[in-house]
Amino acid sequence: MTEDEPDWEFKERDIAILQELAHDPQISSRNLTEVLAEKYDIDVSHVTVSESIRKMRNAGVFREAVIPNEAYFIFALFEFKFNPEHFAEGWREAMEYIQNDENTLFYFLSDGEYQWKSVMMFQTREAESRWIHEFYKEHGKVVDNIRNSVVTNVLKFGTSSELFDHLPKGGE
């Protein structure tokens, strides 16, 4: 188990709650209690539902993030190719620069030639261009190339509730 992996044994109720939260993240615990009873034949109080959500959130079962509507920002995929000659001396600072930057929405490691990737948000294309310029000024020795792709249309943004059907169920 990794440091970030939650230690959680899913109950049928937990999976149903996650499915319904994925379907409607703003649903109240009272309304969720009604949905659990009607759709899943799970009879619990809204207090129990609130407590379950709080415990799962605290255990890291799911994360919450405020993500603005895509109409307000320009989204871009950035991919970073390393320069092995200078990587050892500056990789951590460059990684933390991207990770902690206000424009970074999602940042991850991958395999292949471009091993750092981030989804970033900017108010304008000019702001995106300035970010790339500043990054190269600060950390240009670490990367051989930054490949950036404009995200032109966001067609889906969210978790499908059916995904939670595949979680392992434990005890009740």
Order of alpha helices (4+ residues) and beta strands (2+ residues): alpha-alpha-alpha-beta-alpha-beta-beta-alpha-beta
